[in-house]
């Protein structure tokens, strides 16, 4: 399986205040996100983290990465410093990636785009950064934990949610 997530902000005390995440402490936040990640992702799965992974030393980030299931790729976010980017445990690190899954072109970046490669051919923009607060454009999805009950998600889950919302709006208009 291939999973996506973003904006975990492990060990970053600002996250509880800025995003009002429902945790009593940063330690509880981190334990919960690690647990949900490992309940969802198996050791053999692949996971793309779309930025803002963690705050801390390279040793801390490497240790954290070794505790998380899956083959992990980082799309670098604005809060990913040299220690996070250089930590042992990433299969790859980059600012941008184009990936094809089930015949669909995915555009992966920490930041949401207004337009992107092959938008007219139904490519999909997956991003983080906005913490579930940005109104998306067509075929644009926030993969961040704030949008997905603090756990990684598959492309099929992401696409199914949009279809349910569209169907609900169509019913309400009638």
GULO-893550 format. One record per atom (N, C-alpha, C): residue number from 1; residue in one letter; chain; atom name; x, y, z. Coordinates in nm, 3 decimals. Each point is the difference from the previous one (the first is absolute). Last residue first. Layout:
N
NUM	A	A	CA	X	Y	Z
...
END
This chain:
174
174	X	A	N	-3.096	1.983	-0.477
174	X	A	CA	-0.127	-0.044	-0.063
174	X	A	C	-0.121	0.039	0.080
173	X	A	N	0.465	0.071	0.139
173	X	A	CA	-0.043	0.096	-0.103
173	X	A	C	-0.135	-0.035	-0.059
172	X	A	N	0.223	-0.287	0.316
172	X	A	CA	-0.047	0.121	0.066
172	X	A	C	-0.052	0.103	-0.100
171	X	A	N	0.202	-0.399	-0.158
171	X	A	CA	-0.126	-0.031	0.064
171	X	A	C	-0.060	0.125	0.062
170	X	A	N	0.433	0.033	-0.179
170	X	A	CA	-0.097	-0.020	-0.107
170	X	A	C	-0.139	-0.027	0.056
169	X	A	N	0.363	0.025	0.300
169	X	A	CA	-0.035	0.133	-0.051
169	X	A	C	-0.106	-0.011	-0.109
168	X	A	N	0.172	-0.404	0.167
168	X	A	CA	-0.080	0.066	0.104
168	X	A	C	-0.043	0.139	-0.048
167	X	A	N	0.300	-0.242	-0.270
167	X	A	CA	-0.133	-0.061	-0.005
167	X	A	C	-0.094	0.067	0.100
166	X	A	N	0.451	0.129	0.006
166	X	A	CA	-0.064	0.046	-0.124
166	X	A	C	-0.141	-0.055	-0.009
165	X	A	N	0.268	-0.149	0.355
165	X	A	CA	-0.036	0.141	0.020
165	X	A	C	-0.073	0.055	-0.123
164	X	A	N	0.169	-0.441	-0.023
164	X	A	CA	-0.112	0.007	0.095
164	X	A	C	-0.044	0.144	0.020
163	X	A	N	0.382	-0.077	-0.267
163	X	A	CA	-0.120	-0.046	-0.069
163	X	A	C	-0.122	0.008	0.093
162	X	A	N	0.421	0.099	0.182
162	X	A	CA	-0.043	0.107	-0.091
162	X	A	C	-0.127	-0.041	-0.072
161	X	A	N	0.203	-0.322	0.272
161	X	A	CA	-0.057	0.109	0.081
161	X	A	C	-0.051	0.111	-0.090
160	X	A	N	0.233	-0.360	-0.199
160	X	A	CA	-0.135	-0.038	0.043
160	X	A	C	-0.065	0.110	0.082
159	X	A	N	0.456	0.041	-0.137
159	X	A	CA	-0.093	0.021	-0.111
159	X	A	C	-0.143	-0.034	0.039
158	X	A	N	0.344	-0.081	0.317
158	X	A	CA	-0.006	0.144	-0.030
158	X	A	C	-0.105	0.026	-0.108
157	X	A	N	0.097	-0.445	0.097
157	X	A	CA	-0.076	0.062	0.110
157	X	A	C	-0.016	0.149	-0.025
156	X	A	N	0.269	-0.240	-0.301
156	X	A	CA	-0.141	-0.039	-0.016
156	X	A	C	-0.087	0.060	0.111
155	X	A	N	0.473	0.061	0.015
155	X	A	CA	-0.063	0.081	-0.104
155	X	A	C	-0.148	-0.035	-0.014
154	X	A	N	0.208	-0.091	0.477
154	X	A	CA	0.029	-0.044	-0.137
154	X	A	C	-0.069	0.095	-0.098
153	X	A	N	0.182	0.125	0.516
153	X	A	CA	-0.112	-0.048	-0.081
153	X	A	C	0.049	-0.043	-0.138
152	X	A	N	0.170	0.121	0.567
152	X	A	CA	0.025	-0.006	-0.145
152	X	A	C	-0.120	-0.059	-0.074
151	X	A	N	-0.091	0.256	0.470
151	X	A	CA	0.065	-0.121	-0.050
151	X	A	C	0.025	0.009	-0.150
150	X	A	N	-0.254	0.311	0.309
150	X	A	CA	0.137	-0.016	0.051
150	X	A	C	0.069	-0.129	-0.045
149	X	A	N	-0.438	0.169	-0.154
149	X	A	CA	-0.005	-0.061	0.134
149	X	A	C	0.137	-0.042	0.049
148	X	A	N	-0.062	0.257	-0.412
148	X	A	CA	-0.023	-0.145	-0.008
148	X	A	C	0.010	-0.069	0.136
147	X	A	N	0.084	0.477	-0.109
147	X	A	CA	-0.114	-0.032	-0.087
147	X	A	C	-0.041	-0.146	0.008
146	X	A	N	0.380	0.180	0.232
146	X	A	CA	-0.115	0.076	0.049
146	X	A	C	-0.126	-0.031	-0.080
145	X	A	N	0.432	-0.178	-0.121
145	X	A	CA	-0.066	-0.073	0.108
145	X	A	C	-0.123	0.074	0.055
144	X	A	N	0.161	0.074	-0.518
144	X	A	CA	0.047	0.022	0.136
144	X	A	C	-0.083	-0.070	0.106
143	X	A	N	-0.027	0.051	-0.504
143	X	A	CA	0.031	-0.131	0.058
143	X	A	C	0.040	0.010	0.146
142	X	A	N	-0.301	0.290	-0.383
142	X	A	CA	0.090	0.018	0.113
142	X	A	C	0.019	-0.136	0.066
141	X	A	N	-0.145	0.116	-0.529
141	X	A	CA	-0.031	-0.062	0.128
141	X	A	C	0.109	0.026	0.103
140	X	A	N	-0.237	0.107	-0.532
140	X	A	CA	0.105	0.043	0.093
140	X	A	C	-0.040	-0.049	0.139
139	X	A	N	-0.268	-0.018	-0.421
139	X	A	CA	0.110	-0.098	0.000
139	X	A	C	0.120	0.046	0.084
138	X	A	N	-0.325	0.392	-0.069
138	X	A	CA	-0.026	-0.133	-0.054
138	X	A	C	0.128	-0.082	-0.007
137	X	A	N	0.025	0.369	0.361
137	X	A	CA	-0.051	0.007	-0.136
137	X	A	C	-0.019	-0.144	-0.048
136	X	A	N	-0.019	0.160	0.536
136	X	A	CA	0.074	-0.053	-0.115
136	X	A	C	-0.065	0.034	-0.133
135	X	A	N	0.033	0.252	0.492
135	X	A	CA	-0.102	-0.054	-0.088
135	X	A	C	0.069	-0.048	-0.126
134	X	A	N	0.238	0.028	0.489
134	X	A	CA	-0.008	0.058	-0.134
134	X	A	C	-0.114	-0.065	-0.078
133	X	A	N	0.157	-0.127	0.448
133	X	A	CA	-0.070	0.129	0.004
133	X	A	C	-0.021	0.064	-0.137
132	X	A	N	0.249	-0.417	0.170
132	X	A	CA	-0.143	-0.018	-0.018
132	X	A	C	-0.081	0.128	-0.007
131	X	A	N	0.488	-0.010	0.031
131	X	A	CA	-0.062	-0.055	0.121
131	X	A	C	-0.152	-0.008	-0.008
130	X	A	N	0.373	0.150	-0.320
130	X	A	CA	-0.117	0.081	0.034
130	X	A	C	-0.079	-0.054	0.120
129	X	A	N	0.419	-0.213	-0.184
129	X	A	CA	0.018	0.141	0.031
129	X	A	C	-0.123	0.073	0.051
128	X	A	N	0.071	-0.435	-0.349
128	X	A	CA	-0.019	0.022	0.143
128	X	A	C	-0.014	0.149	0.022
127	X	A	N	-0.104	-0.338	-0.457
127	X	A	CA	0.084	0.097	0.070
127	X	A	C	-0.024	-0.008	0.150
126	X	A	N	-0.115	-0.201	-0.546
126	X	A	CA	-0.002	-0.036	0.142
126	X	A	C	0.099	0.092	0.071
125	X	A	N	-0.269	-0.018	-0.503
125	X	A	CA	0.094	0.071	0.087
125	X	A	C	-0.022	-0.044	0.144
124	X	A	N	-0.105	-0.230	-0.517
124	X	A	CA	-0.045	0.029	0.136
124	X	A	C	0.112	0.068	0.078
123	X	A	N	-0.175	-0.067	-0.558
123	X	A	CA	0.099	-0.033	0.102
123	X	A	C	-0.050	0.053	0.135
122	X	A	N	-0.221	0.026	-0.457
122	X	A	CA	-0.052	-0.058	0.125
122	X	A	C	0.106	-0.050	0.096
121	X	A	N	0.050	0.258	-0.417
121	X	A	CA	-0.010	-0.145	-0.027
121	X	A	C	-0.033	-0.077	0.128
120	X	A	N	0.074	0.472	-0.005
120	X	A	CA	-0.103	-0.020	-0.101
120	X	A	C	-0.019	-0.146	-0.038
119	X	A	N	0.348	0.133	0.296
119	X	A	CA	-0.128	0.026	0.067
119	X	A	C	-0.116	-0.025	-0.097
118	X	A	N	0.509	-0.050	-0.040
118	X	A	CA	-0.106	-0.083	-0.055
118	X	A	C	-0.133	0.015	0.072
117	X	A	N	0.373	0.232	0.262
117	X	A	CA	0.025	-0.076	-0.122
117	X	A	C	-0.117	-0.093	-0.032
116	X	A	N	-0.134	0.419	0.292
116	X	A	CA	0.110	-0.096	0.006
116	X	A	C	0.009	-0.079	-0.130
115	X	A	N	-0.241	0.455	0.313
115	X	A	CA	-0.001	-0.082	-0.121
115	X	A	C	0.122	-0.089	0.006
114	X	A	N	-0.095	0.227	0.379
114	X	A	CA	-0.117	0.056	-0.069
114	X	A	C	-0.020	-0.075	-0.132
113	X	A	N	0.243	-0.223	0.441
113	X	A	CA	0.019	0.078	-0.122
113	X	A	C	-0.133	0.056	-0.050
112	X	A	N	0.227	-0.161	0.508
112	X	A	CA	-0.106	-0.016	-0.100
112	X	A	C	0.025	0.092	-0.119
111	X	A	N	0.402	-0.206	0.319
111	X	A	CA	-0.089	0.114	-0.021
111	X	A	C	-0.109	-0.031	-0.102
110	X	A	N	0.338	-0.317	0.111
110	X	A	CA	-0.051	0.043	0.129
110	X	A	C	-0.108	0.106	-0.019
109	X	A	N	0.058	-0.360	-0.380
109	X	A	CA	0.078	0.112	0.049
109	X	A	C	-0.057	0.037	0.137
108	X	A	N	-0.085	-0.360	-0.452
108	X	A	CA	0.022	0.006	0.144
108	X	A	C	0.089	0.119	0.034
107	X	A	N	-0.340	-0.219	-0.403
107	X	A	CA	0.098	0.106	0.020
107	X	A	C	0.013	0.018	0.151
106	X	A	N	-0.184	-0.419	-0.338
106	X	A	CA	-0.009	0.075	0.124
106	X	A	C	0.114	0.101	0.005
105	X	A	N	-0.282	-0.318	-0.386
105	X	A	CA	0.118	0.078	0.031
105	X	A	C	-0.027	0.081	0.125
104	X	A	N	-0.221	-0.483	-0.162
104	X	A	CA	-0.026	0.140	0.034
104	X	A	C	0.132	0.069	0.032
103	X	A	N	-0.060	-0.479	-0.098
103	X	A	CA	-0.021	0.079	-0.119
103	X	A	C	-0.029	0.148	0.025
102	X	A	N	0.106	-0.307	0.358
102	X	A	CA	-0.121	-0.047	-0.068
102	X	A	C	-0.036	0.087	-0.120
101	X	A	N	0.365	0.232	0.225
101	X	A	CA	-0.062	-0.112	0.071
101	X	A	C	-0.131	-0.035	-0.071
100	X	A	N	0.483	0.321	-0.056
100	X	A	CA	-0.119	-0.055	-0.064
100	X	A	C	-0.045	-0.123	0.078
99	X	A	N	0.297	0.483	0.097
99	X	A	CA	-0.013	-0.143	0.025
99	X	A	C	-0.126	-0.049	-0.069
98	X	A	N	0.364	0.446	0.084
98	X	A	CA	-0.112	-0.045	-0.080
98	X	A	C	0.001	-0.152	0.007
97	X	A	N	0.214	0.408	0.337
97	X	A	CA	0.005	-0.132	-0.063
97	X	A	C	-0.125	-0.021	-0.083
96	X	A	N	0.325	0.378	0.326
96	X	A	CA	-0.109	-0.021	-0.095
96	X	A	C	0.016	-0.138	-0.060
95	X	A	N	0.309	0.162	0.322
95	X	A	CA	-0.101	0.104	0.017
95	X	A	C	-0.126	-0.028	-0.080
94	X	A	N	0.341	-0.381	0.223
94	X	A	CA	-0.008	0.093	-0.111
94	X	A	C	-0.108	0.103	0.027
93	X	A	N	0.258	-0.498	0.186
93	X	A	CA	-0.045	0.134	0.040
93	X	A	C	0.006	0.089	-0.124
92	X	A	N	-0.007	-0.574	0.153
92	X	A	CA	0.031	0.111	-0.091
92	X	A	C	-0.047	0.130	0.064
91	X	A	N	0.009	-0.397	0.247
91	X	A	CA	0.033	-0.067	-0.126
91	X	A	C	0.035	0.104	-0.106
90	X	A	N	0.057	0.062	0.546
90	X	A	CA	-0.079	0.038	-0.118
90	X	A	C	0.046	-0.082	-0.120
89	X	A	N	0.217	-0.038	0.422
89	X	A	CA	-0.132	-0.061	0.003
89	X	A	C	-0.090	0.040	-0.114
88	X	A	N	0.409	0.282	0.258
88	X	A	CA	-0.001	-0.137	-0.054
88	X	A	C	-0.143	-0.055	0.010
87	X	A	N	0.092	0.536	-0.041
87	X	A	CA	-0.012	-0.113	0.093
87	X	A	C	0.003	-0.134	-0.072
86	X	A	N	0.009	0.473	-0.177
86	X	A	CA	0.118	-0.086	-0.002
86	X	A	C	-0.007	-0.122	0.090
85	X	A	N	-0.358	0.328	-0.031
85	X	A	CA	0.031	-0.040	-0.138
85	X	A	C	0.115	-0.099	-0.005
84	X	A	N	-0.115	0.191	0.418
84	X	A	CA	-0.106	-0.089	-0.049
84	X	A	C	0.034	-0.052	-0.139
83	X	A	N	0.293	0.314	0.188
83	X	A	CA	0.002	-0.122	0.082
83	X	A	C	-0.104	-0.100	-0.048
82	X	A	N	0.020	0.435	-0.196
82	X	A	CA	0.109	-0.088	-0.045
82	X	A	C	0.004	-0.130	0.078
81	X	A	N	-0.475	0.232	0.010
81	X	A	CA	0.135	0.051	0.001
81	X	A	C	0.101	-0.103	-0.046
80	X	A	N	-0.544	0.106	-0.056
80	X	A	CA	0.095	-0.113	0.002
80	X	A	C	0.141	0.055	-0.014
79	X	A	N	-0.424	0.252	-0.024
79	X	A	CA	0.050	-0.019	0.136
79	X	A	C	0.096	-0.119	0.011
78	X	A	N	-0.219	0.127	-0.415
78	X	A	CA	0.064	0.122	0.049
78	X	A	C	0.055	-0.014	0.142
77	X	A	N	-0.036	-0.445	-0.304
77	X	A	CA	-0.090	0.109	0.034
77	X	A	C	0.076	0.118	0.058
76	X	A	N	0.097	-0.469	-0.334
76	X	A	CA	0.048	0.097	0.098
76	X	A	C	-0.099	0.115	0.018
75	X	A	N	-0.064	-0.521	-0.111
75	X	A	CA	-0.013	0.119	-0.084
75	X	A	C	0.023	0.115	0.098
74	X	A	N	0.143	-0.533	0.064
74	X	A	CA	-0.033	0.135	0.047
74	X	A	C	-0.007	0.097	-0.116
73	X	A	N	-0.057	-0.568	0.112
73	X	A	CA	0.052	0.103	-0.090
73	X	A	C	-0.043	0.135	0.055
72	X	A	N	0.039	-0.555	0.187
72	X	A	CA	-0.041	0.139	0.013
72	X	A	C	0.073	0.094	-0.095
71	X	A	N	-0.181	-0.527	0.112
71	X	A	CA	0.113	0.058	-0.072
71	X	A	C	-0.036	0.146	-0.022
70	X	A	N	-0.216	-0.294	0.419
70	X	A	CA	-0.001	0.037	-0.141
70	X	A	C	0.133	0.050	-0.052
69	X	A	N	-0.181	0.036	0.532
69	X	A	CA	-0.006	-0.102	-0.106
69	X	A	C	0.012	0.062	-0.139
68	X	A	N	0.217	0.203	0.467
68	X	A	CA	-0.118	0.007	-0.086
68	X	A	C	0.007	-0.104	-0.112
67	X	A	N	0.350	0.091	0.325
67	X	A	CA	-0.115	-0.052	0.075
67	X	A	C	-0.127	-0.004	-0.084
66	X	A	N	0.418	0.178	-0.161
66	X	A	CA	0.016	-0.145	0.019
66	X	A	C	-0.116	-0.060	0.078
65	X	A	N	0.018	0.471	-0.068
65	X	A	CA	-0.022	-0.070	-0.127
65	X	A	C	0.010	-0.151	0.017
64	X	A	N	0.110	0.267	0.372
64	X	A	CA	-0.143	0.006	-0.029
64	X	A	C	-0.033	-0.076	-0.128
63	X	A	N	0.451	0.054	0.104
63	X	A	CA	-0.063	-0.092	0.095
63	X	A	C	-0.151	-0.007	-0.023
62	X	A	N	0.241	0.317	-0.247
62	X	A	CA	0.034	-0.136	-0.045
62	X	A	C	-0.064	-0.105	0.090
61	X	A	N	-0.043	0.450	0.128
61	X	A	CA	-0.082	-0.027	-0.118
61	X	A	C	0.029	-0.141	-0.052
60	X	A	N	0.265	0.151	0.361
60	X	A	CA	-0.140	-0.014	0.041
60	X	A	C	-0.087	-0.040	-0.119
59	X	A	N	0.446	0.098	-0.092
59	X	A	CA	-0.009	-0.124	0.077
59	X	A	C	-0.143	-0.025	0.044
58	X	A	N	0.104	0.406	-0.214
58	X	A	CA	0.001	-0.111	-0.096
58	X	A	C	-0.013	-0.133	0.072
57	X	A	N	-0.211	0.411	0.259
57	X	A	CA	0.132	-0.036	-0.055
57	X	A	C	-0.014	-0.114	-0.101
56	X	A	N	-0.432	0.313	0.066
56	X	A	CA	0.096	-0.065	0.089
56	X	A	C	0.129	-0.033	-0.071
55	X	A	N	-0.547	0.054	-0.143
55	X	A	CA	0.098	0.097	0.046
55	X	A	C	0.094	-0.075	0.093
54	X	A	N	-0.337	-0.172	-0.436
54	X	A	CA	0.036	0.005	0.143
54	X	A	C	0.099	0.112	0.026
53	X	A	N	-0.278	-0.066	-0.425
53	X	A	CA	0.004	-0.128	0.070
53	X	A	C	0.025	0.017	0.150
52	X	A	N	-0.108	0.278	-0.444
52	X	A	CA	-0.016	0.037	0.140
52	X	A	C	-0.011	-0.124	0.088
51	X	A	N	-0.080	-0.129	-0.505
51	X	A	CA	0.062	0.113	0.066
51	X	A	C	-0.044	0.031	0.141
50	X	A	N	-0.157	-0.373	-0.295
50	X	A	CA	0.004	0.122	-0.080
50	X	A	C	0.037	0.123	0.083
49	X	A	N	0.075	-0.561	-0.016
49	X	A	CA	-0.029	0.106	0.096
49	X	A	C	0.021	0.132	-0.072
48	X	A	N	-0.093	-0.532	-0.152
48	X	A	CA	0.051	0.130	-0.042
48	X	A	C	-0.045	0.104	0.101
47	X	A	N	0.069	-0.571	-0.009
47	X	A	CA	-0.070	0.119	0.047
47	X	A	C	0.073	0.126	-0.043
46	X	A	N	-0.066	-0.586	-0.066
46	X	A	CA	0.076	0.120	-0.037
46	X	A	C	-0.081	0.120	0.047
45	X	A	N	0.017	-0.541	0.194
45	X	A	CA	-0.066	0.104	-0.078
45	X	A	C	0.097	0.114	-0.031
44	X	A	N	0.084	-0.396	0.284
44	X	A	CA	0.028	-0.017	-0.143
44	X	A	C	-0.064	0.106	-0.089
43	X	A	N	-0.059	-0.026	0.488
43	X	A	CA	0.143	0.017	-0.028
43	X	A	C	0.035	-0.010	-0.149
42	X	A	N	-0.489	0.171	0.117
42	X	A	CA	0.076	-0.120	0.037
42	X	A	C	0.148	0.023	-0.033
41	X	A	N	-0.422	0.351	0.132
41	X	A	CA	0.106	-0.033	-0.095
41	X	A	C	0.074	-0.125	0.048
40	X	A	N	-0.362	0.167	0.267
40	X	A	CA	-0.045	0.017	-0.138
40	X	A	C	0.100	-0.056	-0.101
39	X	A	N	0.075	0.017	0.476
39	X	A	CA	-0.123	-0.078	-0.017
39	X	A	C	-0.041	-0.004	-0.147
38	X	A	N	0.366	0.272	0.127
38	X	A	CA	0.036	-0.141	-0.001
38	X	A	C	-0.120	-0.095	-0.004
37	X	A	N	-0.070	0.475	0.018
37	X	A	CA	0.084	-0.030	-0.117
37	X	A	C	0.024	-0.150	-0.007
36	X	A	N	-0.212	0.159	0.385
36	X	A	CA	-0.091	-0.001	-0.115
36	X	A	C	0.075	-0.031	-0.130
35	X	A	N	0.261	0.048	0.393
35	X	A	CA	-0.088	-0.116	0.011
35	X	A	C	-0.094	-0.011	-0.121
34	X	A	N	0.272	0.383	0.037
34	X	A	CA	0.083	-0.118	-0.026
34	X	A	C	-0.087	-0.126	0.000
33	X	A	N	-0.207	0.402	0.124
33	X	A	CA	0.029	-0.001	-0.143
33	X	A	C	0.087	-0.120	-0.039
32	X	A	N	-0.093	0.062	0.461
32	X	A	CA	-0.123	-0.032	-0.074
32	X	A	C	0.028	-0.007	-0.150
31	X	A	N	0.350	0.137	0.287
31	X	A	CA	-0.033	-0.142	0.023
31	X	A	C	-0.121	-0.042	-0.083
30	X	A	N	0.120	0.460	-0.003
30	X	A	CA	0.096	-0.082	-0.073
30	X	A	C	-0.031	-0.149	0.015
29	X	A	N	-0.270	0.305	0.244
29	X	A	CA	-0.014	0.023	-0.145
29	X	A	C	0.091	-0.096	-0.077
28	X	A	N	0.048	0.015	0.465
28	X	A	CA	-0.122	-0.074	-0.039
28	X	A	C	-0.023	0.012	-0.151
27	X	A	N	0.353	0.252	0.176
27	X	A	CA	0.032	-0.143	0.011
27	X	A	C	-0.120	-0.086	-0.040
26	X	A	N	-0.055	0.467	0.031
26	X	A	CA	0.074	-0.036	-0.122
26	X	A	C	0.036	-0.149	0.003
25	X	A	N	-0.436	0.142	0.269
25	X	A	CA	0.143	0.031	0.004
25	X	A	C	0.063	-0.039	-0.132
24	X	A	N	-0.470	-0.036	0.072
24	X	A	CA	0.034	0.069	0.123
24	X	A	C	0.145	0.040	0.011
23	X	A	N	-0.318	-0.046	-0.455
23	X	A	CA	0.088	-0.080	0.085
23	X	A	C	0.039	0.084	0.122
22	X	A	N	-0.257	0.083	-0.460
22	X	A	CA	-0.069	-0.042	0.123
22	X	A	C	0.083	-0.090	0.092
21	X	A	N	0.134	0.430	-0.348
21	X	A	CA	-0.017	-0.145	-0.004
21	X	A	C	-0.046	-0.051	0.136
20	X	A	N	0.081	0.468	-0.208
20	X	A	CA	-0.097	-0.045	0.101
20	X	A	C	-0.027	-0.151	-0.012
19	X	A	N	0.320	0.294	-0.246
19	X	A	CA	-0.108	-0.074	-0.065
19	X	A	C	-0.104	-0.055	0.095
18	X	A	N	0.370	0.274	0.158
18	X	A	CA	-0.036	0.057	-0.130
18	X	A	C	-0.122	-0.069	-0.061
17	X	A	N	0.185	-0.162	0.416
17	X	A	CA	-0.055	0.135	0.013
17	X	A	C	-0.052	0.051	-0.134
16	X	A	N	0.222	-0.416	0.023
16	X	A	CA	-0.119	-0.009	0.085
16	X	A	C	-0.072	0.134	0.011
15	X	A	N	0.414	-0.033	-0.238
15	X	A	CA	-0.112	-0.063	-0.071
15	X	A	C	-0.126	-0.009	0.084
14	X	A	N	0.451	0.165	0.139
14	X	A	CA	-0.092	0.099	-0.059
14	X	A	C	-0.128	-0.064	-0.055
13	X	A	N	0.385	-0.251	0.181
13	X	A	CA	-0.099	0.048	0.097
13	X	A	C	-0.099	0.102	-0.057
12	X	A	N	0.276	-0.419	-0.217
12	X	A	CA	-0.008	0.145	-0.023
12	X	A	C	-0.108	0.059	0.091
11	X	A	N	0.125	-0.480	-0.079
11	X	A	CA	0.089	0.070	0.092
11	X	A	C	0.005	0.152	-0.022
10	X	A	N	-0.221	-0.245	-0.401
10	X	A	CA	0.044	-0.068	0.122
10	X	A	C	0.096	0.091	0.078
9	X	A	N	-0.298	0.071	-0.417
9	X	A	CA	0.062	0.094	0.095
9	X	A	C	0.037	-0.068	0.132
8	X	A	N	-0.257	-0.125	-0.431
8	X	A	CA	-0.002	-0.067	0.130
8	X	A	C	0.060	0.089	0.108
7	X	A	N	-0.104	0.063	-0.508
7	X	A	CA	-0.020	0.090	0.114
7	X	A	C	-0.014	-0.072	0.134
6	X	A	N	-0.099	-0.305	-0.421
6	X	A	CA	0.076	0.126	0.007
6	X	A	C	-0.027	0.066	0.135
5	X	A	N	-0.079	-0.489	-0.346
5	X	A	CA	-0.027	0.078	0.120
5	X	A	C	0.082	0.128	-0.007
4	X	A	N	-0.142	-0.504	-0.287
4	X	A	CA	0.040	0.140	-0.002
4	X	A	C	-0.035	0.064	0.134
3	X	A	N	0.090	-0.536	-0.245
3	X	A	CA	-0.071	0.094	0.086
3	X	A	C	0.059	0.141	-0.014
2	X	A	N	-0.027	-0.528	-0.250
2	X	A	CA	0.066	0.129	0.002
2	X	A	C	-0.089	0.096	0.080
1	X	A	N	0.073	-0.576	-0.029
1	X	A	CA	-0.083	0.119	0.000
1	X	A	C	0.088	0.125	0.000
END
